[in-house]
Amino acid sequence: MLLDDLLSRRLVVLTGKGGVGKSVVGASLALAARARGKRVLLVEVGAPLEAARLLGGPPSKGRVKEALPGLSTVNLDPATVMDEYVRHVVPVDLLARRVLSSPIYRRFFSAAPGLRELMILGKIMVLEEARARLSRRPAWDVIVVDAPATGHGLAFLKVPLVASRAIPVGPVGHNARRVLKLLRDPGRTGLVVVAVPEEMAVVEALEFQRLAADELEVEPAAAVLNACHERRFSDPEEAEVLRLTAEEARGSLEPGVALPAALRAARRQIRRRRLTRLYRGRLKRGLAAPLASLPFLFRETLEREDLELLAERLEAA
């Protein structure tokens, strides 16, 4: 089972082209882990619309908050995380406030390449290492991270590699090496590539796998093909739809439902189902990782019940 292997890790990082539904997949994966009795933390990075809204929980506002029993969420803002780091390394409150209010500090934080990403990854590492005060058991069994889209995702994950080489000494370089070790540990971290059955999304997924292996030395643990159009007609029914379309059949299926309009909708479904099959095959051939497929949901807005349906599909993958 795909989840047996994936959820044996404590950190699961999702990446994929923008618009493929990473946030939906991440929330569904978190629900699937919760259904297994795991304590789950869903981490987002600068998300304008938090997954907590789909799960029925309050916005995190940068703080870990429980959305459901056993499932918490947090939306990490880079500036807030950096300020937290300054307060940690400058324990005197007066001095910390003077640093944080300095325009030089703000300009440095805005201009320093990779600093935002390194702070976010460092915070994720801290969350992964967090322990309960009395029992010393991990605070969460699984942490699901909705990482930036693949266009920025590889750069995001490569920051600790670059920083570890550029900063050989000091706390920043030390933490960069710790983050890199965490990302490269297949027993602790699993990378999941999310795509949809479209040309650019699949191309980016395959390219991301190659670059992650070559440049970061990390192989994806799994892939998810989201928004798949599944079979709705048998082979004879599809043949009949195409025959009637070719004959330009007229009439109606029932009052108010014109046959030509119904045939157009049926042809779109057939075409999308065939494209799904095509791109699923390309991913299976190109990705050296287990592949799960999630259905396209015909909803204007998703509800928690929809996420639970997707979670069940992930469980069955």
C-alpha positions, -999 to +999 in steps of 0.1 A: +000+000+000+013+034-009+004+050+024+020+022+044+054+033+031+048+070+029+033+074+064+062+054+079+081+087+076+076+117+099+080+143+072+060+143+039+068+171+015+044+178-014+055+198-045+041+202-080+032+228-107+010+256-095-027+248-099-025+210-096-042+210-062-013+205-038-033+220-010-062+197-016-039+167-018-021+177+013-053+181+033-065+148+020-033+131+030-034+146+064-070+133+068-058+098+057-030+098+082-055+110+109-078+081+100-050+058+108-048+072+143-017+093+137-012+128+152-008+150+122+004+185+115-003+201+081+022+229+073+016+255+046+040+281+034+026+316+030-008+302+018-033+330+010-062+306+017-054+281+045-064+245+043-079+249+078-109+265+061-116+232+044-111+212+075-134+233+097-106+248+118-096+284+126-069+302+106-035+295+122-021+331+119+013+316+121+006+294+152-001+257+154-038+253+159-060+222+160-084+219+131-098+185+141-089+162+170-055+147+161-050+171+131-034+206+135-024+231+109+000+260+107+006+286+079+042+298+081+050+333+071+087+338+063+089+372+080+072+360+111+095+329+112+126+351+108+114+374+137+109+344+159+145+332+151+159+366+160+141+365+194+156+330+199+192+340+192+189+374+210+173+364+243+173+399+258+139+413+248+150+449+246+178+441+222+156+418+201+130+445+197+157+470+186+170+446+160+135+438+147+127+475+144+159+483+126+154+492+088+188+476+082+175+443+094+144+446+072+164+454+042+188+425+049+159+401+053+143+412+020+175+411+000+195+381+013+191+353-012+176+322+001+172+334+037+134+332+037+135+296+025+162+286+049+142+300+078+111+282+068+129+249+064+146+254+097+113+260+113+099+228+097+130+209+111+122+223+146+086+211+143+098+177+132+121+175+162+095+188+187+088+165+217+061+164+243+072+179+275+066+149+298+066+118+276+093+131+252+075+114+224+073+133+191+047+161+191+034+148+158+036+114+141+034+129+106+041+164+093+027+171+059+043+201+042+026+219+013+058+232-003+060+259-031+052+249-067+078+231-087+089+263-104+102+274-070+100+241-052+134+228-062+151+261-054+132+261-021+146+226-012+181+234-026+187+263-003+202+243+026+225+226+001+237+260-012+239+275+023+258+245+037+285+250+010+286+288+012+286+290+050+311+265+064+310+277+100+285+293+124+249+286+134+234+293+099+256+269+081+252+243+109+214+245+107+216+243+069+235+210+071+210+196+096+181+205+073+198+190+043+205+158+063+168+156+072+157+161+036+181+134+023+171+109+050+146+085+032+136+070+066+125+104+079+114+124+048+093+114+018+090+137-012+056+135-031+052+150-066+017+161-075+005+166-111-028+167-131-034+150-164-021+179-185+010+183-206+029+210-187+021+195-153+034+161-162+065+175-179+073+196-148+067+165-126+092+144-146+117+172-148+114+179-110+122+142-103+153+143-125+166+175-110+158+165-074+178+133-079+207+150-098+211+182-078+196+174-043+202+137-042+166+130-032+143+106-050+105+111-047+088+086-025+054+088-043+035+107-070-002+117-071-021+124-103-049+146-092-082+156-109-084+124-130-115+120-152-125+084-146-145+061-169-182+068-170-192+049-201-185+013-212-166+007-245-199+001-264-214+033-249-184+053-260-187+039-295-224+048-296-217+084-284-191+088-312-214+073-338-243+095-329-220+126-329-207+117-364-243+113-376-252+147-361-281+131-343-309+154-332-336+151-306-337+151-268-328+126-241-356+140-219-375+173-216-350+201-214-320+180-223-311+183-260-293+153-275-265+173-292-256+191-259-256+157-241-233+142-268-209+172-266-206+167-228-202+129-233-174+135-259-156+159-235-157+132-208-144+105-232-116+128-243-106+138-208-107+101-197-084+092-225-060+120-217-059+109-181-050+074-192-023+088-215-007+110-189-010+084-162+010+061-184+037+087-190+041+093-153+042+056-145+069+051-171+089+082-161+086+083-124+105+057-103+079+060-075+044+046-067+016+065-083-018+072-068-047+087-088-074+110-074-107+117-092-118+150-106-146+163-083-174+182-100-177+209-074-175+246-074-161+246-039-148+216-019-161+206+015-145+184+042-166+154+029-149+158-005-114+157+012-125+126+031-134+109-002-100+117-016-084+105+016-102+071+012-088+070-024-053+075-011-059+048+015-069+024-012-040+033-036 
